[in-house]
Amino acid sequence: MNHSESGNRKVTKQIKNAKDVEMRKTSSGYMIMASNGEQYLAHFSKACFHPLRRWLKKNTSIQNLKF
Protein backbone atom coordinates (compact mmCIF):
# COMPACT_ATOMS: atom_id res chain seq x y z
CA MET A 1 0.00 0.00 0.00
CA ASN A 2 1.34 3.41 -0.97
CA HIS A 3 1.65 6.26 1.51
CA SER A 4 -0.98 8.96 1.07
CA GLU A 5 -1.27 12.22 2.94
CA SER A 6 -4.48 12.69 4.94
CA GLY A 7 -4.99 16.16 3.42
CA ASN A 8 -5.07 14.65 -0.07
CA ARG A 9 -7.66 12.07 0.99
CA LYS A 10 -9.87 14.73 2.60
CA VAL A 11 -9.77 16.96 -0.47
CA THR A 12 -10.48 14.15 -2.96
CA LYS A 13 -13.42 12.95 -0.84
CA GLN A 14 -14.97 16.43 -0.77
CA ILE A 15 -14.54 16.84 -4.53
CA LYS A 16 -16.01 13.39 -5.28
CA ASN A 17 -19.06 14.12 -3.09
CA ALA A 18 -19.81 17.42 -4.85
CA LYS A 19 -22.57 17.17 -7.45
CA ASP A 20 -21.28 19.75 -9.92
CA VAL A 21 -17.64 18.60 -10.07
CA GLU A 22 -16.07 15.67 -11.92
CA MET A 23 -12.57 14.41 -11.15
CA ARG A 24 -10.49 12.13 -13.39
CA LYS A 25 -7.08 10.65 -12.71
CA THR A 26 -4.45 11.45 -15.33
CA SER A 27 -0.86 10.28 -15.64
CA SER A 28 0.40 13.47 -13.97
CA GLY A 29 -2.32 14.24 -11.41
CA TYR A 30 -6.06 14.88 -11.44
CA MET A 31 -8.18 16.77 -13.97
CA ILE A 32 -10.99 18.53 -12.10
CA MET A 33 -13.89 19.69 -14.25
CA ALA A 34 -16.64 22.06 -13.12
CA SER A 35 -20.14 22.00 -14.56
CA ASN A 36 -19.58 25.47 -16.09
CA GLY A 37 -16.90 24.02 -18.41
CA GLU A 38 -13.80 25.18 -16.53
CA GLN A 39 -10.97 22.67 -15.95
CA TYR A 40 -8.12 22.52 -13.45
CA LEU A 41 -5.14 20.15 -13.49
CA ALA A 42 -4.05 19.44 -9.91
CA HIS A 43 -0.83 17.79 -8.78
CA PHE A 44 -1.63 17.08 -5.14
CA SER A 45 1.08 18.45 -2.90
CA LYS A 46 1.13 20.85 0.05
CA ALA A 47 1.36 23.87 -2.26
CA CYS A 48 -1.63 22.87 -4.38
CA PHE A 49 -4.40 23.32 -1.81
CA HIS A 50 -4.73 27.13 -1.75
CA PRO A 51 -4.88 27.65 -5.55
CA LEU A 52 -7.27 24.68 -5.79
CA ARG A 53 -9.47 26.12 -3.03
CA ARG A 54 -9.58 29.48 -4.83
CA TRP A 55 -10.54 27.79 -8.13
CA LEU A 56 -13.24 25.64 -6.49
CA LYS A 57 -14.82 28.67 -4.75
CA LYS A 58 -14.95 30.54 -8.05
CA ASN A 59 -16.27 27.73 -10.29
CA THR A 60 -18.21 25.23 -8.14
CA SER A 61 -20.61 24.95 -5.22
CA ILE A 62 -17.76 23.99 -2.84
CA GLN A 63 -17.18 27.05 -0.67
CA ASN A 64 -15.18 25.60 2.24
CA LEU A 65 -12.46 23.14 1.33
CA LYS A 66 -11.13 21.44 4.45
CA PHE A 67 -7.67 19.84 4.39
mmCIF file of the C-alpha atoms, coordinates in Angstrom:
data_MODEL
# 
_entry.id   MODEL 
# 
loop_
_atom_site.group_PDB 
_atom_site.id 
_atom_site.type_symbol 
_atom_site.label_atom_id 
_atom_site.label_alt_id 
_atom_site.label_comp_id 
_atom_site.label_asym_id 
_atom_site.label_entity_id 
_atom_site.label_seq_id 
_atom_site.pdbx_PDB_ins_code 
_atom_site.Cartn_x 
_atom_site.Cartn_y 
_atom_site.Cartn_z 
_atom_site.occupancy 
_atom_site.B_iso_or_equiv 
_atom_site.pdbx_formal_charge 
_atom_site.auth_seq_id 
_atom_site.auth_comp_id 
_atom_site.auth_asym_id 
_atom_site.auth_atom_id 
_atom_site.pdbx_PDB_model_num 
ATOM 1  C CA . MET A 1 1  ? 0.000   0.000  0.000   1.00 0.00 ? 1  MET A CA 1 
ATOM 2  C CA . ASN A 1 2  ? 1.343   3.412  -0.965  1.00 0.00 ? 2  ASN A CA 1 
ATOM 3  C CA . HIS A 1 3  ? 1.651   6.259  1.507   1.00 0.00 ? 3  HIS A CA 1 
ATOM 4  C CA . SER A 1 4  ? -0.982  8.959  1.069   1.00 0.00 ? 4  SER A CA 1 
ATOM 5  C CA . GLU A 1 5  ? -1.273  12.217 2.938   1.00 0.00 ? 5  GLU A CA 1 
ATOM 6  C CA . SER A 1 6  ? -4.479  12.691 4.939   1.00 0.00 ? 6  SER A CA 1 
ATOM 7  C CA . GLY A 1 7  ? -4.988  16.164 3.417   1.00 0.00 ? 7  GLY A CA 1 
ATOM 8  C CA . ASN A 1 8  ? -5.075  14.648 -0.067  1.00 0.00 ? 8  ASN A CA 1 
ATOM 9  C CA . ARG A 1 9  ? -7.656  12.071 0.991   1.00 0.00 ? 9  ARG A CA 1 
ATOM 10 C CA . LYS A 1 10 ? -9.870  14.727 2.603   1.00 0.00 ? 10 LYS A CA 1 
ATOM 11 C CA . VAL A 1 11 ? -9.771  16.958 -0.474  1.00 0.00 ? 11 VAL A CA 1 
ATOM 12 C CA . THR A 1 12 ? -10.485 14.152 -2.957  1.00 0.00 ? 12 THR A CA 1 
ATOM 13 C CA . LYS A 1 13 ? -13.418 12.946 -0.843  1.00 0.00 ? 13 LYS A CA 1 
ATOM 14 C CA . GLN A 1 14 ? -14.969 16.427 -0.773  1.00 0.00 ? 14 GLN A CA 1 
ATOM 15 C CA . ILE A 1 15 ? -14.544 16.841 -4.530  1.00 0.00 ? 15 ILE A CA 1 
ATOM 16 C CA . LYS A 1 16 ? -16.008 13.393 -5.277  1.00 0.00 ? 16 LYS A CA 1 
ATOM 17 C CA . ASN A 1 17 ? -19.059 14.122 -3.086  1.00 0.00 ? 17 ASN A CA 1 
ATOM 18 C CA . ALA A 1 18 ? -19.810 17.415 -4.854  1.00 0.00 ? 18 ALA A CA 1 
ATOM 19 C CA . LYS A 1 19 ? -22.566 17.168 -7.452  1.00 0.00 ? 19 LYS A CA 1 
ATOM 20 C CA . ASP A 1 20 ? -21.284 19.753 -9.924  1.00 0.00 ? 20 ASP A CA 1 
ATOM 21 C CA . VAL A 1 21 ? -17.639 18.598 -10.070 1.00 0.00 ? 21 VAL A CA 1 
ATOM 22 C CA . GLU A 1 22 ? -16.068 15.675 -11.923 1.00 0.00 ? 22 GLU A CA 1 
ATOM 23 C CA . MET A 1 23 ? -12.574 14.412 -11.146 1.00 0.00 ? 23 MET A CA 1 
ATOM 24 C CA . ARG A 1 24 ? -10.492 12.134 -13.391 1.00 0.00 ? 24 ARG A CA 1 
ATOM 25 C CA . LYS A 1 25 ? -7.077  10.646 -12.706 1.00 0.00 ? 25 LYS A CA 1 
ATOM 26 C CA . THR A 1 26 ? -4.449  11.454 -15.327 1.00 0.00 ? 26 THR A CA 1 
ATOM 27 C CA . SER A 1 27 ? -0.864  10.284 -15.637 1.00 0.00 ? 27 SER A CA 1 
ATOM 28 C CA . SER A 1 28 ? 0.398   13.467 -13.971 1.00 0.00 ? 28 SER A CA 1 
ATOM 29 C CA . GLY A 1 29 ? -2.319  14.237 -11.407 1.00 0.00 ? 29 GLY A CA 1 
ATOM 30 C CA . TYR A 1 30 ? -6.064  14.881 -11.436 1.00 0.00 ? 30 TYR A CA 1 
ATOM 31 C CA . MET A 1 31 ? -8.181  16.775 -13.965 1.00 0.00 ? 31 MET A CA 1 
ATOM 32 C CA . ILE A 1 32 ? -10.991 18.528 -12.096 1.00 0.00 ? 32 ILE A CA 1 
ATOM 33 C CA . MET A 1 33 ? -13.889 19.694 -14.251 1.00 0.00 ? 33 MET A CA 1 
ATOM 34 C CA . ALA A 1 34 ? -16.640 22.056 -13.122 1.00 0.00 ? 34 ALA A CA 1 
ATOM 35 C CA . SER A 1 35 ? -20.141 22.005 -14.556 1.00 0.00 ? 35 SER A CA 1 
ATOM 36 C CA . ASN A 1 36 ? -19.579 25.468 -16.088 1.00 0.00 ? 36 ASN A CA 1 
ATOM 37 C CA . GLY A 1 37 ? -16.897 24.019 -18.407 1.00 0.00 ? 37 GLY A CA 1 
ATOM 38 C CA . GLU A 1 38 ? -13.797 25.179 -16.527 1.00 0.00 ? 38 GLU A CA 1 
ATOM 39 C CA . GLN A 1 39 ? -10.972 22.672 -15.951 1.00 0.00 ? 39 GLN A CA 1 
ATOM 40 C CA . TYR A 1 40 ? -8.122  22.524 -13.448 1.00 0.00 ? 40 TYR A CA 1 
ATOM 41 C CA . LEU A 1 41 ? -5.144  20.147 -13.493 1.00 0.00 ? 41 LEU A CA 1 
ATOM 42 C CA . ALA A 1 42 ? -4.052  19.440 -9.914  1.00 0.00 ? 42 ALA A CA 1 
ATOM 43 C CA . HIS A 1 43 ? -0.834  17.788 -8.784  1.00 0.00 ? 43 HIS A CA 1 
ATOM 44 C CA . PHE A 1 44 ? -1.631  17.082 -5.143  1.00 0.00 ? 44 PHE A CA 1 
ATOM 45 C CA . SER A 1 45 ? 1.078   18.453 -2.901  1.00 0.00 ? 45 SER A CA 1 
ATOM 46 C CA . LYS A 1 46 ? 1.130   20.846 0.052   1.00 0.00 ? 46 LYS A CA 1 
ATOM 47 C CA . ALA A 1 47 ? 1.360   23.867 -2.256  1.00 0.00 ? 47 ALA A CA 1 
ATOM 48 C CA . CYS A 1 48 ? -1.634  22.867 -4.382  1.00 0.00 ? 48 CYS A CA 1 
ATOM 49 C CA . PHE A 1 49 ? -4.397  23.325 -1.807  1.00 0.00 ? 49 PHE A CA 1 
ATOM 50 C CA . HIS A 1 50 ? -4.731  27.127 -1.748  1.00 0.00 ? 50 HIS A CA 1 
ATOM 51 C CA . PRO A 1 51 ? -4.882  27.653 -5.549  1.00 0.00 ? 51 PRO A CA 1 
ATOM 52 C CA . LEU A 1 52 ? -7.267  24.684 -5.795  1.00 0.00 ? 52 LEU A CA 1 
ATOM 53 C CA . ARG A 1 53 ? -9.466  26.121 -3.031  1.00 0.00 ? 53 ARG A CA 1 
ATOM 54 C CA . ARG A 1 54 ? -9.576  29.479 -4.833  1.00 0.00 ? 54 ARG A CA 1 
ATOM 55 C CA . TRP A 1 55 ? -10.542 27.793 -8.129  1.00 0.00 ? 55 TRP A CA 1 
ATOM 56 C CA . LEU A 1 56 ? -13.243 25.638 -6.487  1.00 0.00 ? 56 LEU A CA 1 
ATOM 57 C CA . LYS A 1 57 ? -14.821 28.665 -4.755  1.00 0.00 ? 57 LYS A CA 1 
ATOM 58 C CA . LYS A 1 58 ? -14.951 30.536 -8.054  1.00 0.00 ? 58 LYS A CA 1 
ATOM 59 C CA . ASN A 1 59 ? -16.267 27.726 -10.293 1.00 0.00 ? 59 ASN A CA 1 
ATOM 60 C CA . THR A 1 60 ? -18.214 25.230 -8.143  1.00 0.00 ? 60 THR A CA 1 
ATOM 61 C CA . SER A 1 61 ? -20.609 24.951 -5.217  1.00 0.00 ? 61 SER A CA 1 
ATOM 62 C CA . ILE A 1 62 ? -17.756 23.991 -2.839  1.00 0.00 ? 62 ILE A CA 1 
ATOM 63 C CA . GLN A 1 63 ? -17.178 27.054 -0.671  1.00 0.00 ? 63 GLN A CA 1 
ATOM 64 C CA . ASN A 1 64 ? -15.185 25.596 2.239   1.00 0.00 ? 64 ASN A CA 1 
ATOM 65 C CA . LEU A 1 65 ? -12.462 23.137 1.333   1.00 0.00 ? 65 LEU A CA 1 
ATOM 66 C CA . LYS A 1 66 ? -11.127 21.441 4.453   1.00 0.00 ? 66 LYS A CA 1 
ATOM 67 C CA . PHE A 1 67 ? -7.669  19.837 4.388   1.00 0.00 ? 67 PHE A CA 1 
# 
